[in-house]
Amino acid sequence: MKNKIITTAAILSAAILSGCAGMKNASTPLDYTTGTYVPEEKLSTFTPGKTTQDQVVVAIGHPSQRNEVLGKEVWTYTYTKIAGVPFVGTNKFENTVFEWNSKGALLKTYKSSGTPGQSGNPLLNAAGM
């Protein structure tokens, strides 16, 4: 009888844990999001040397940051997602970056994970943490 209870508990635990693992990328209405999320599928539609700045603005909006670095114009779209329910989904903090030459031609696009010196949690950043 004791072995049957242990076996049943082990099976239930495995079932519950595997269900939680499947929810890693789940979203809930309680999630907190800020910024502009640019999916990989959308990013792959922009072609270096052909895509214009106007096309990017029409497709995903104006960037949250514009900088000039070593003669290149760099546009950054920041996105933060904080899971509203613990253990359901994951937190995400990423930047989608577009680099342009001085004539406005797209050089390259890429994603980076966050910004150095920031937590990725706007609530903590506002609190100075």
N, C-alpha and C positions, 0 to 999 in steps of 0.2 A: 504494500500500500504506500509506504514511504517513497519507494522508487518511482511509483506512478505519479505521485504529487511532484516530485523533483523533475521528472521528465516533462510533465505538463507545464510546469513553470518555465523550464528551459525553452520549450517550443513557443510559448506565449511571448517570452522575452525576445526571442529571435524574430518573431513576427512583428512585434512592436518596433524594434530597432531597425529592421529592414524597411518598415514603412516610413520612419523618420528620415532614413538615408535617402529615400526617393523624393523627399520634400525639400531637398537642399536648395533648389532654385525656385521654390514656390513663392508666390506673392500673396499677400493678404491685404484687405482694405485698411488694415492698421499700419502698413508700412509707411515710413516717412521718406519722401523723395524730394530732391531739389536738383535743378540744373536740366541739362538736355542729354537724354540718353540717345546715343548713336549706335545702333546695332551693327555688327560686323557686315551683315548683308548690305546695309545701306552704305557703309564705308567703302566696300569693294566696288560700288558703282562710280566712284570718282576716279578719273583717269589722269595721272600726272601728264602735264603738257597739253591737255585738252579741256579739262574742267575749269570753268571760270569761277571767280569769287561770287558773282551774282547767282550762279547755279547752286552753289553751296548754301547761300543765304535762303534761296527759295526752297530748297530741299529740307533744311534743318533749322533755319533761323540764324539770327546774329550770334556770334560767339560771346561767351561771357568774358573773355580776355583777348586783347590784341596787343602784341608786343613786337618790337623789332630786335632781332638778334643776328649779329654779324651780317647785316645787309639783307636778311630775310624777314618777311612779315610772318609772324607766327600767330595763328588763331587757336585758341583753346576752348573747348566745350567741356565744362566740368559737370560730373554727375555723381550724386550720392544717393544711396538707398540704405536705410536702416530698417532692419526687420522689426515689425511691430509685435511679433509673437516670438518669444525665445525658442530656439531650436527648430523653427520653421523658416526656412530660407536663410540667406546669408547677407551680411552687410557688403556693400559694394561702394568703392570710391575710385573713380577712374577719370582720366582726361582723354578726350579725343583731340588729336593735334593735327592741324593742317599747316604746312609750310609753303609759302609763296615766294617767288622771286620778285625782284624790283619792278617787273612789268606785269605782275599780277597772275603769272602762270603757276599752276599748282606743281610743286616739286615732289612732295610726298605726304602721306597720311599715316598716322599710327596711333596706338593707344598706349597710355602709361598708367600705372596704378598709383593714383593720388599725387599729392603735392608735398614735397619735403617740408617738414615743420608743421604740417596740419594733420589733425586726427582723422579727417574725413567725416567727422560728426559736427555739423554746423551748430548744434546745441552746445557741445563742449567748446567749440571755437568761440562762440559768443560769450561763454562764461570765462574765457581766458585760460582754458585748461589745455 
